[in-house]
Amino acid sequence: MERTVASGSLLGEIGFWADRTPVHEAARSGETVRLSQLIENGACVNLVTYDSITPLHEASLRGQTQCVKILLAAGAQVDARNIDGSTPLCDACASGSLECVKVLLGHGAKVNPPLYTASPLHEACMNGSAECVRLLINVGANLEAHDCHFGTPLHVACAREHLDCVKLLLNAGANVNAAKLHETALHHAAKVKNADLVEMLVEFGGNIYARDNRGKKPADYTRSSSRAAKCFEYYEKTPRSLSQLCRLSLRRAFGQRALEKIAQLPIPPRLIEFLSYK
């Protein structure tokens, strides 16, 4: 039995509840001809399943760019939310489909939707799609968006060891010492025992003495003989260099998205390189 979803609810202004429809199936599998025929014959593109998934969610999650275009042209709601609160843009980022992300953004998808779960940037970092991360940052994604389970996008990128994504976030001005239950990105790097990640975070000012809710420093999560442990040992014994202190001071002075602001100033390109992590 169909029933109308309340306007302005968490689910958005969607048409009706329904089982998974032929439109959902066509969008999911990338059957563009069938999808177009269904729409021409009067099929609703905004029907939701019992878990509040629209055909646009299905197409976005599978990276079916042509289906996304067809659905949007037929009036699909670009920021519809499923039962978990995720939008099609979140799903496109989860799939790592840069083209889908571009299409959705071009149709007005919110890069920072008011979600109760992970943001599009979280999803891109979880997937490890550096190109999606770069695009989202360029269009104003909130670098400090906080999810109660995952923390910030930087936490997610570190936990999944996506170094390219971590580098993009840090160069854009993400807070390296943001905490989730007092746990920092450096704690995540230590837990996955990734010395390259530890080095990158410390170079951006990661606090090696920060303690989580168990009272443990990042180094406490490493094995004494591991490369990551040796890295922490080196930083504990070695003061920061003058160049690193200058870099951190300048980045703090410029604040979030430091490099974007610096690039607009009449300063030597070498300074921009100095502030970046290569």
C-alpha positions in Angstrom: 0.0 0.0 0.0 1.4 3.4 -0.9 1.5 6.3 1.5 2.7 9.9 1.0 5.9 10.9 2.8 5.6 14.0 4.9 7.0 17.2 3.2 10.1 18.5 4.9 10.9 15.3 6.7 14.3 13.7 7.0 13.6 11.9 3.8 12.9 15.0 1.8 9.9 15.7 -0.5 9.7 12.3 -2.2 6.6 10.8 -3.8 5.6 7.5 -2.3 6.9 4.5 -0.5 7.2 1.4 -2.7 9.1 -1.8 -3.3 12.1 -1.6 -5.5 10.7 -0.6 -8.9 11.8 -1.2 -12.5 13.1 2.4 -12.5 15.4 1.5 -9.5 16.6 -1.6 -11.3 17.3 0.2 -14.6 19.2 2.9 -12.8 21.2 0.4 -10.8 22.2 -1.6 -13.8 22.9 1.3 -16.2 20.1 0.4 -18.6 19.7 3.9 -20.1 17.3 2.9 -22.9 15.0 1.0 -20.6 15.2 3.9 -18.0 14.2 6.5 -20.6 11.3 4.3 -21.8 10.0 3.9 -18.3 10.1 7.6 -17.7 8.5 8.3 -21.1 5.7 5.9 -20.1 5.0 7.9 -16.9 7.2 6.2 -14.3 8.0 8.3 -11.2 11.7 9.0 -10.7 11.2 9.9 -7.1 9.7 6.7 -5.8 11.5 5.5 -2.6 12.0 2.0 -1.3 11.3 1.1 2.2 14.8 2.1 3.1 14.2 5.4 1.4 16.5 4.8 -1.6 15.6 6.6 -4.8 16.6 5.6 -8.3 19.1 8.4 -8.2 20.8 6.9 -5.1 21.0 3.6 -7.0 22.6 5.1 -10.1 25.0 7.2 -8.1 26.2 4.3 -5.9 27.0 2.3 -9.1 28.6 5.2 -10.9 26.0 5.1 -13.7 26.6 8.6 -14.9 24.2 8.5 -17.9 21.4 7.2 -15.7 22.1 10.0 -13.2 21.8 12.5 -16.1 18.5 11.0 -17.3 17.0 10.9 -13.8 18.0 14.5 -13.0 16.6 15.7 -16.3 13.3 14.0 -15.4 13.1 15.8 -12.1 14.8 13.5 -9.6 15.6 15.2 -6.3 19.3 15.8 -6.2 19.5 16.0 -2.4 17.1 13.2 -1.5 18.2 11.4 1.7 17.9 7.7 2.3 17.1 6.0 5.7 20.8 6.5 6.8 20.6 10.2 5.8 22.9 9.8 2.8 22.4 11.8 -0.4 23.1 10.7 -4.0 26.3 12.8 -3.8 27.4 10.8 -0.8 26.8 7.6 -2.8 28.6 8.9 -5.8 31.6 9.7 -3.6 31.4 6.3 -2.1 31.6 4.8 -5.6 34.5 6.9 -6.5 32.8 8.1 -9.6 34.2 11.6 -10.4 31.9 12.1 -13.3 28.8 11.3 -11.2 30.0 13.7 -8.6 30.5 16.5 -11.2 27.0 15.9 -12.7 25.4 16.0 -9.2 27.2 19.2 -8.2 26.3 20.7 -11.6 22.7 20.2 -10.7 23.0 21.9 -7.3 23.8 19.0 -5.0 24.9 20.3 -1.6 28.5 19.6 -0.9 27.8 20.1 2.8 24.3 18.7 3.3 22.9 18.8 6.9 23.5 15.1 7.5 23.4 12.9 10.7 26.0 10.7 9.2 29.2 10.8 7.1 29.4 13.7 4.6 30.3 13.4 0.9 33.9 14.2 1.9 33.9 11.4 4.4 32.7 9.0 1.8 35.3 10.1 -0.7 38.1 9.6 1.9 36.7 6.2 2.9 36.8 5.1 -0.8 40.3 6.6 -1.3 39.2 8.7 -4.4 41.7 11.5 -4.4 40.1 13.1 -7.4 36.8 13.3 -5.7 38.4 14.6 -2.5 40.2 17.3 -4.6 37.0 18.4 -6.3 35.0 18.5 -3.1 37.6 20.6 -1.4 37.7 23.0 -4.4 33.9 23.5 -4.2 34.0 24.2 -0.4 33.6 20.9 1.4 33.8 21.3 5.2 37.2 19.9 6.1 36.1 19.6 9.8 32.7 17.9 9.2 32.4 15.6 12.2 30.7 12.2 12.3 30.1 10.6 15.7 31.5 7.2 14.4 34.2 8.2 12.0 35.4 11.6 13.3 36.6 14.0 10.6 37.4 13.2 7.0 41.1 13.2 8.0 40.4 10.5 10.6 38.8 8.4 7.9 41.6 8.9 5.4 44.2 7.9 8.0 42.3 4.9 9.2 42.0 3.6 5.7 45.6 4.6 4.9 44.7 6.7 1.9 47.9 8.9 1.9 46.9 10.9 -1.2 43.6 11.9 0.4 45.4 12.7 3.7 47.9 14.9 1.8 45.1 16.8 0.0 43.2 17.4 3.3 46.3 18.7 5.1 47.4 20.9 2.3 43.9 22.4 2.2 44.2 23.2 5.9 42.5 20.4 7.7 43.1 20.4 11.5 45.7 17.7 12.0 44.9 17.5 15.7 41.2 17.3 15.5 40.0 14.7 18.0 37.3 12.0 18.2 37.0 10.9 21.8 40.4 12.5 22.2 41.7 10.3 19.4 43.6 12.1 16.7 44.6 11.2 13.2 48.0 10.4 14.5 46.5 7.7 16.7 44.9 6.1 13.6 48.3 6.3 11.8 49.9 4.5 14.7 47.2 1.8 14.9 47.7 1.0 11.2 51.5 1.1 11.8 52.0 3.4 8.8 55.3 5.2 9.2 54.8 7.4 6.1 51.5 8.5 7.4 53.0 9.3 10.8 55.8 11.3 9.2 53.3 13.3 7.1 51.0 14.1 10.1 53.9 15.2 12.3 55.3 17.4 9.5 51.9 19.2 9.6 52.1 19.6 13.4 50.5 16.4 14.6 50.9 16.2 18.4 52.9 13.1 19.3 52.0 13.6 22.9 48.2 13.7 22.5 46.4 11.2 24.7 43.1 9.5 23.7 40.3 8.5 26.1 42.4 5.6 27.3 45.2 7.9 28.2 47.5 6.5 25.4 49.8 8.4 23.1 50.0 7.5 19.4 53.3 5.7 20.0 51.7 3.4 22.6 49.8 1.7 19.7 53.0 0.7 17.8 55.3 -2.3 18.2 58.8 -1.3 19.6 60.6 -2.7 16.6 58.4 -1.3 13.9 59.2 1.5 11.6 56.3 3.6 12.9 57.7 3.2 16.5 61.1 4.3 15.4 59.6 7.3 13.7 57.9 8.3 16.9 61.1 7.8 18.8 63.0 10.0 16.4 60.4 12.8 16.7 60.4 12.6 20.5 64.1 13.1 20.6 64.5 15.6 17.8 63.2 19.1 18.1 61.3 20.5 15.1 63.5 22.3 12.6 63.2 26.0 12.0 61.8 25.5 8.5 59.0 23.2 9.9 58.2 25.7 12.7 58.0 28.5 10.1 55.8 26.4 7.8 53.4 25.6 10.7 53.3 29.2 11.8 52.4 30.4 8.3 49.8 27.8 7.8 48.1 28.7 11.1 48.3 32.4 10.2 46.5 31.8 6.9 44.1 29.3 8.4 41.9 26.9 6.5 42.6 26.4 2.8 45.9 28.1 3.3 47.3 27.3 -0.1 44.3 28.7 -2.0 44.7 32.1 -0.2 48.5 32.1 -0.6 48.2 31.4 -4.3 46.3 34.6 -4.8 49.1 36.7 -3.3 52.0 38.1 -5.3 54.6 35.9 -3.6 57.2 33.5 -5.1 56.0 30.0 -6.1 58.8 28.6 -4.0 56.9 29.8 -0.9 53.9 27.9 -1.9 56.0 24.8 -2.5 57.5 25.4 1.0 54.1 25.3 2.6 53.0 22.2 0.8 53.8 18.6 1.6 55.3 16.8 -1.5 
